[in-house]
Amino acid sequence: MVDGKWGVLEVDGEQWHAGLAARDHERDRAFHFHGAAKVQRFDAGECFENADGVVARFIALLRR
């Protein structure tokens, strides 16, 4: 939670989400319905290589 707002950081990768975009979007809508200020998706490779940087970018987006 940042400044009273909460969000969802999703890790996307072919091995986990191949062909499931419609289900992902439905889940995003559910998160927004329940109050998530942001739902952001990041590539699994980037998360593995630069986890701290991904989290910092997510928090910056959440603060906007």
DSSP file (Angstrom, degrees, kcal/mol; ACC not computed):
  #  RESIDUE AA STRUCTURE BP1 BP2  ACC     N-H-->O    O-->H-N    N-H-->O    O-->H-N    TCO  KAPPA ALPHA  PHI   PSI    X-CA   Y-CA   Z-CA
    1    1 A M              0   0    0      0, 0.0     2,-0.4     0, 0.0     5,-0.2   0.000 360.0 360.0 360.0 133.5    0.0    0.0    0.0
    2    2 A V  B >   -A    5   0A   0      3,-3.1     3,-2.5     1,-0.1     0, 0.0  -0.993 360.0 -16.9-130.3 123.6    1.3    3.4   -1.0
    3    3 A D  T 3  S-     0   0    0     -2,-0.4    -1,-0.1     1,-0.3     3,-0.1   0.849 129.0 -52.4  51.2  38.3   -0.4    6.6    0.1
    4    4 A G  T 3  S+     0   0    0      1,-0.3     2,-0.3     0, 0.0    -1,-0.3   0.496 118.5 110.3  79.1   3.4   -3.5    4.7    1.0
    5    5 A K  B <   -A    2   0A   0     -3,-2.5    -3,-3.1    31,-0.0     2,-0.3  -0.853  48.7-162.0-111.0 147.0   -3.6    3.0   -2.5
    6    6 A W        +     0   0    0     29,-0.4    31,-3.4    -2,-0.3    32,-0.6  -0.926  10.8 177.3-125.4 155.2   -3.0   -0.6   -3.3
    7    7 A G  E     -b   38   0B   0     -2,-0.3     2,-0.5    29,-0.2    32,-0.2  -0.859  26.2-114.5-145.6 178.4   -2.2   -2.3   -6.6
    8    8 A V  E     -b   39   0B   0     30,-2.4    32,-2.6    -2,-0.3     2,-0.7  -0.985  14.1-160.0-125.6 125.9   -1.3   -5.5   -8.2
    9    9 A L  E     -b   40   0B   0     -2,-0.5     2,-0.4    30,-0.2    32,-0.2  -0.927  16.8-162.7-104.7 111.6    2.0   -6.3   -9.9
   10   10 A E  E     -b   41   0B   0     30,-3.2    32,-2.6    -2,-0.7     2,-0.7  -0.785  11.0-144.3 -97.4 137.5    1.5   -9.2  -12.3
   11   11 A V  E     -b   42   0B   0     -2,-0.4     2,-0.4    30,-0.2    32,-0.2  -0.907  22.4-165.8-101.2 116.1    4.4  -11.2  -13.6
   12   12 A D  E     +b   43   0B   0     30,-3.2    32,-3.4    -2,-0.7     2,-0.3  -0.825  18.5 151.1-107.1 140.9    3.8  -12.2  -17.2
   13   13 A G    >>  -     0   0    0     -2,-0.4     4,-2.9    30,-0.2     3,-1.7  -0.961  52.7-111.4-161.3 151.5    5.6  -14.8  -19.2
   14   14 A E  H 3> S+     0   0    0     -2,-0.3     4,-1.4     1,-0.3    -1,-0.1   0.867 115.5  58.2 -53.5 -39.8    4.8  -17.2  -22.1
   15   15 A Q  H 34 S+     0   0    0      1,-0.2    -1,-0.3     2,-0.2    -3,-0.0   0.738 118.9  29.8 -66.9 -20.7    5.2  -20.2  -19.8
   16   16 A W  H <4 S+     0   0    0     -3,-1.7    -2,-0.2     1,-0.0    -1,-0.2   0.762 131.8  25.7-105.5 -33.3    2.5  -18.9  -17.5
   17   17 A H  H >< S+     0   0    0     -4,-2.9     3,-2.0     2,-0.0    -3,-0.2   0.201  70.1 149.7-124.4  16.7    0.1  -16.8  -19.6
   18   18 A A  T 3< S-     0   0    0     -4,-1.4    -4,-0.0     1,-0.3    -3,-0.0  -0.332  83.5  -7.4 -58.8 121.1    0.2  -18.1  -23.2
   19   19 A G  T 3  S+     0   0    0     -2,-0.1    -1,-0.3     1,-0.1     3,-0.2   0.629 105.7 106.8  73.1  14.7   -3.1  -17.5  -24.8
   20   20 A L    <>  +     0   0    0     -3,-2.0     4,-2.3     1,-0.2     3,-0.2   0.038  30.3 123.0-113.9  26.4   -4.9  -16.4  -21.7
   21   21 A A  H  > S+     0   0    0      1,-0.2     4,-2.7     2,-0.2     5,-0.2   0.887  73.5  53.7 -58.3 -42.4   -5.3  -12.7  -22.3
   22   22 A A  H  > S+     0   0    0      1,-0.2     4,-2.0     2,-0.2    -1,-0.2   0.907 110.7  46.7 -61.4 -41.1   -9.1  -12.7  -21.9
   23   23 A R  H  > S+     0   0    0     -3,-0.2     4,-2.2     2,-0.2    -1,-0.2   0.893 111.1  52.7 -66.8 -39.1   -8.8  -14.3  -18.5
   24   24 A D  H  X S+     0   0    0     -4,-2.3     4,-2.3     1,-0.2    -2,-0.2   0.917 109.9  48.1 -60.8 -44.1   -6.0  -11.9  -17.5
   25   25 A H  H  X S+     0   0    0     -4,-2.7     4,-2.3     2,-0.2    -1,-0.2   0.879 109.7  52.3 -66.7 -37.7   -8.2   -8.9  -18.5
   26   26 A E  H  X S+     0   0    0     -4,-2.0     4,-1.9    -5,-0.2    -1,-0.2   0.914 110.3  48.5 -62.7 -42.3  -11.2  -10.4  -16.5
   27   27 A R  H  X S+     0   0    0     -4,-2.2     4,-2.4     2,-0.2    -2,-0.2   0.900 108.8  54.1 -64.4 -40.8   -9.0  -10.7  -13.5
   28   28 A D  H  X S+     0   0    0     -4,-2.3     4,-2.5     1,-0.2    -2,-0.2   0.922 107.3  50.7 -58.1 -44.6   -7.7   -7.1  -13.9
   29   29 A R  H  X S+     0   0    0     -4,-2.3     4,-2.7     1,-0.2    -1,-0.2   0.896 108.9  51.5 -61.5 -39.1  -11.4   -5.9  -13.9
   30   30 A A  H  X S+     0   0    0     -4,-1.9     4,-1.8     2,-0.2    -1,-0.2   0.916 109.1  50.2 -64.0 -42.7  -12.0   -7.8  -10.7
   31   31 A F  H  <>S+     0   0    0     -4,-2.4     5,-2.5     1,-0.2    -2,-0.2   0.934 113.0  46.3 -59.9 -45.6   -9.0   -6.2   -9.0
   32   32 A H  H ><5S+     0   0    0     -4,-2.5     3,-1.8     1,-0.2    -2,-0.2   0.908 108.9  55.5 -63.5 -42.0  -10.2   -2.8  -10.1
   33   33 A F  H 3<5S+     0   0    0     -4,-2.7    -1,-0.2     1,-0.3    -2,-0.2   0.863 107.8  50.0 -57.6 -36.9  -13.7   -3.5   -8.9
   34   34 A H  T 3<5S-     0   0    0     -4,-1.8    -1,-0.3    -5,-0.2    -2,-0.2   0.302 131.8 -88.6 -90.6   9.8  -12.4   -4.4   -5.5
   35   35 A G  T < 5 +     0   0    0     -3,-1.8   -29,-0.4     1,-0.3     2,-0.2   0.475  68.0 155.2 107.3   2.2  -10.4   -1.2   -5.3
   36   36 A A      < -     0   0    0     -5,-2.5    -1,-0.3     1,-0.2   -29,-0.2  -0.473  30.8-155.8 -64.2 127.0   -7.0   -1.8   -6.8
   37   37 A A  S    S+     0   0    0    -31,-3.4     2,-0.3    -2,-0.2   -30,-0.2   0.858  75.6  13.6 -71.5 -35.2   -5.6    1.6   -7.9
   38   38 A K  E     -b    7   0B   0    -32,-0.6   -30,-2.4    -7,-0.1     2,-0.4  -0.994  52.7-166.8-142.0 144.7   -3.3    0.0  -10.5
   39   39 A V  E     +b    8   0B   0     -2,-0.3     2,-0.4   -32,-0.2   -30,-0.2  -0.963  24.6 178.3-127.3 113.9   -2.8   -3.4  -12.1
   40   40 A Q  E     -b    9   0B   0    -32,-2.6   -30,-3.2    -2,-0.4     2,-0.4  -0.943  17.2-148.9-123.0 139.6    0.5   -3.5  -13.9
   41   41 A R  E     -b   10   0B   0     -2,-0.4     2,-0.4   -32,-0.2   -30,-0.2  -0.889  13.5-174.0-109.3 135.7    2.1   -6.3  -15.9
   42   42 A F  E     -b   11   0B   0    -32,-2.6   -30,-3.2    -2,-0.4     2,-0.1  -0.965  33.0-101.0-128.2 145.4    5.8   -6.9  -16.1
   43   43 A D  E  >  -b   12   0B   0     -2,-0.4     4,-2.3   -32,-0.2   -30,-0.2  -0.387  25.7-131.1 -65.0 136.6    7.7   -9.4  -18.2
   44   44 A A  H  > S+     0   0    0    -32,-3.4     4,-2.4     1,-0.2     5,-0.2   0.872 106.7  54.9 -58.4 -39.4    8.9  -12.4  -16.2
   45   45 A G  H  > S+     0   0    0    -33,-0.3     4,-2.4     1,-0.2    -1,-0.2   0.914 108.9  47.1 -61.7 -43.0   12.4  -12.1  -17.6
   46   46 A E  H  > S+     0   0    0      1,-0.2     4,-2.9     2,-0.2    -1,-0.2   0.899 111.2  51.9 -65.3 -40.0   12.7   -8.5  -16.5
   47   47 A C  H  < S+     0   0    0     -4,-2.3     4,-0.3     1,-0.2    -2,-0.2   0.895 112.4  46.0 -62.9 -39.4   11.4   -9.4  -13.0
   48   48 A F  H  < S+     0   0    0     -4,-2.4     3,-0.4    -5,-0.2    -2,-0.2   0.910 119.6  39.6 -68.2 -42.9   14.0  -12.2  -12.7
   49   49 A E  H  < S+     0   0    0     -4,-2.4    -2,-0.2     1,-0.2    -1,-0.2   0.816 135.1  15.5 -77.4 -32.0   16.8  -10.0  -13.9
   50   50 A N     X  +     0   0    0     -4,-2.9     4,-2.3    -5,-0.2    -1,-0.2  -0.381  66.6 155.9-145.0  57.7   15.9   -6.7  -12.1
   51   51 A A  H  > S+     0   0    0     -3,-0.4     4,-2.4    -4,-0.3     5,-0.2   0.894  78.6  50.9 -56.3 -44.6   13.3   -7.4   -9.4
   52   52 A D  H  > S+     0   0    0      1,-0.2     4,-2.3     2,-0.2    -1,-0.2   0.901 111.0  48.9 -62.4 -40.8   14.2   -4.3   -7.4
   53   53 A G  H  > S+     0   0    0      2,-0.2     4,-2.3     1,-0.2    -1,-0.2   0.887 110.4  50.8 -66.2 -39.6   13.9   -2.1  -10.5
   54   54 A V  H  X S+     0   0    0     -4,-2.3     4,-2.5    -8,-0.2    -2,-0.2   0.933 111.7  47.3 -63.2 -46.5   10.5   -3.5  -11.4
   55   55 A V  H  X S+     0   0    0     -4,-2.4     4,-2.6     1,-0.2    -2,-0.2   0.905 111.0  51.7 -63.5 -40.9    9.2   -3.0   -7.9
   56   56 A A  H  X S+     0   0    0     -4,-2.3     4,-2.2     2,-0.2    -1,-0.2   0.914 111.2  47.5 -62.1 -42.7   10.5    0.6   -7.9
   57   57 A R  H  X S+     0   0    0     -4,-2.3     4,-2.2     2,-0.2    -2,-0.2   0.904 111.7  51.1 -64.5 -40.9    8.8    1.3  -11.2
   58   58 A F  H  X S+     0   0    0     -4,-2.5     4,-2.4     2,-0.2    -2,-0.2   0.926 110.1  48.4 -62.4 -45.1    5.6   -0.2   -9.9
   59   59 A I  H  X S+     0   0    0     -4,-2.6     4,-1.8     1,-0.2    -1,-0.2   0.900 109.8  52.9 -63.3 -40.3    5.6    1.9   -6.7
   60   60 A A  H  X S+     0   0    0     -4,-2.2     4,-0.7     1,-0.2    -1,-0.2   0.904 110.6  47.5 -61.4 -40.5    6.3    5.0   -8.8
   61   61 A L  H >< S+     0   0    0     -4,-2.2     3,-0.8     1,-0.2    -2,-0.2   0.888 109.9  53.1 -66.1 -38.8    3.2    4.2  -11.0
   62   62 A L  H 3< S+     0   0    0     -4,-2.4    -1,-0.2     1,-0.2    -2,-0.2   0.825 104.1  56.3 -66.0 -31.7    1.1    3.6   -7.9
   63   63 A R  H 3<        0   0    0     -4,-1.8    -1,-0.2     1,-0.2    -2,-0.2   0.692 360.0 360.0 -74.0 -18.2    2.1    7.0   -6.5
   64   64 A R    <<        0   0    0     -3,-0.8    -1,-0.2    -4,-0.7    -2,-0.1   0.499 360.0 360.0 -69.5 360.0    0.8    8.8   -9.6
